[in-house]
Amino acid sequence: MKKLFAQNREVFLSRIHIILILLAVILIDNMLSGKNPTVHVFRYWLPLSGRTIVIDAGHGGIDGGTYHKDGTLEKNINLQVALKIKNLMEKRGANVIMTRTQDVSLDSLNNKSDYRHKRDLIARSDIINKARPDIFISVHVNAERSSTSTRGPMVIYYRESEKSRRLAEFVQKRLEEAYIAAGQKIRARKPLSNSTLFLLCNTDVPGVIVELGFITNPADKSLMVKEEFQQKLSQHILFAVEDYFKKS
Ligand SMILES: [Zn+2]
């Protein structure tokens, strides 16, 4: 009886060994292929699991975008916020593709136009169309030289896309909440429909252009360069995207 028990025990232990070896092989395989096995398993339970999102930080490199006379450039705010959105969305399980992660323009990626600015925009729409994401978000900063009191976020969508309009409404509302949460008094806006902006007309998935605020308004500008407010804007863009997927 004792012997039989010992034999069973041996069989049991050898099976445990096999299972442990198999687990080790899976872990090593995951590590070699660059995946974090824990993250890989938990991704399936997160709110943005299975979603692919392109984040486009507008302008870059030679193209500074709009500017403030103190030297602040739109391209830097766009990238800082875009990277924050990326981090937040990845933590929620999304597969995030960036059009740029550094201070570069994208015009060298194709030869489809004689104009640098046009090539840059074509490169962005190519990245979006190739990735076939669920949505894209293009991050920008606004300017209104004739009226420094004009302020607040403004979201733009392609007129012919119902899904883009719904996404734009969520983003507009959440961004206004971010300003209010920071103690700012801003007027509520409806998102703007558009049928001429290159990125909106030349992409075949839902997406929005997000103008975070006005660099020509002193209050907006001083908020947009602050790390803390950038984090708040990014968090609220994440909320809006989750609203959109929950209700679509
Ligand atoms: Zn811009």
Residues whose N, C-alpha, C, O or C-beta is under 5 A from the ligand:
A	BS01	ZN	G58 G65 H140 V141
